[in-house]
Amino acid sequence: MSDILNVYSEIGRLKKVMLHRPGNEIENLTPDLMDRLLFDDIPYLKVAREEHDFFAKTLRENGVEVVYLEDLVAEAIEDEKVKEKFVDEFIAETSIESHRLRELVKKYLLEFKSNKAMVDKMMEGIRKEDIQTYERVHLSDMVGTLYPFVVDPMPNLYFTRDPFSTIGSGISLNHMRTVTRNRETLFSKYVFSYHPDYKNENIPFWYDRDDTTSIEGGDQLVLSKKVLAIGISERTDASSVEKIAKRIFEHNEKFETILAFDIPKKRAFMHLDTVFTMVDYDKFTIHPEIEGPLTVYSIKKAQNNEGIVIEKEQMILEEILAKYLELEKVTLIRCGGGNMVDAGREQWNDGSNTLAIAPGEVVVYSRNHVTNKLLVEHGIKLHVIPSSELSRGRGGPRCMSMPLIREEL
């Protein structure tokens, strides 16, 4: 097993994970900005941090090394040339059009006394009041004077699952659907390109943030060392699934099949992992509402090793999973017990979005009590974490975590 990156399942014992502790970017959310920044509600930061700290503590108490995105980025830019390049690239991806304002923002960021403070500010967002010396002489500045930010905050960052994914021994550095979230992937780019732990490891990139079609980490599930599942969703394009399949197969990774799950394109089913997660060798949580409209395609390497072969699967979901995981049968544990009221409510609060830390052992939100009871009845060990504020961002324990190393099964 690699001690750098190693994820060949969803359920192998979790050894190392990357999180982001919610920061002041949450305090920069306002009702007027929620649509722009992809939020449905505004979490209370103090309580969100307490809940997130409980989450991290739960992982550590179960033998998981927890590292934080903000710390890794700060460590990755110790070299002054790398740091300046990082700041330039960050500013280039903002909506700032004025050359003078770009210069002032760069000066403002480089004056922070530590890399960590600078990175925190980048994530938090830069308010106009932070740049005291800027004179608004351009028409675009004058017209937009009511908008409070020079650089938008990134409140979605505590969902570390989406900007990149660890798949096998490599990374999918994702191109995210929205400009708001695609900016987040810059942090991951610098971690895996310049951090001392990774920069000399020749890590393969299965996808690149500069690709033109979208794919997000919540749609990428590693079911086994032979099988990946990728959702075609509101946030992931079918053409992206083809691209990543070809690159993984060309690299001769262990994976033999990629199952493409075509799920309804609606916010309630934003990613595959909001409606479907693996909790044990033969058990999955699932939102019952997707079973009818769900279509699955299998993608394999062509026998002559040139290109890929795609087939539409004709079996029901349980049979497809059993076939490719080489099991006699699998059990689907329906969110909310299949009751459409309970399922709708608990899926909205990520009842199907569990994080496995070992086979049959998962982290769940406390509020999803109907689904949690069902998991226990199916022999699953639960680590229950508080979730009144974290859940307002529409993401669960899996969304909030990016495994870097799992034990192989």
Secondary structure, DSSP 8 states (H G I E B T S, - for coil): --SS-BB--SSS-EEEEEE----TTTTT--GGGTTTTT-SS---HHHHHHHHHHHHHHHHHTT-EEEEHHHHHHHHT-SHHHHHHHHHHHHHTSS---HHHHHHHHHHHHTSSSHHHHHHHHHH-EEGGG-TT----SHHHHHTTT--EEE---GGGG-TTTTEEEEBTEEEE---SSHHHHTTHHHHHHHHHHSTTTTTS---EEE-TTSSS---GGGEEE-SSSEEEEEE-SS--HHHHHHHHHHHHHTT-S--EEEEEE---SGGG-SGGGTEEEEETTEEEE-GGGTTT-EEEEEEE-TTSSSEEEEE--S-HHHHHHHHTT-S--EEEEGGGG-HHHHHHHHHTTTT--EEEETTEEEEETT-HHHHHHHHHTT-EEEEE--TTGGGGS--TTTT-EEEEE---
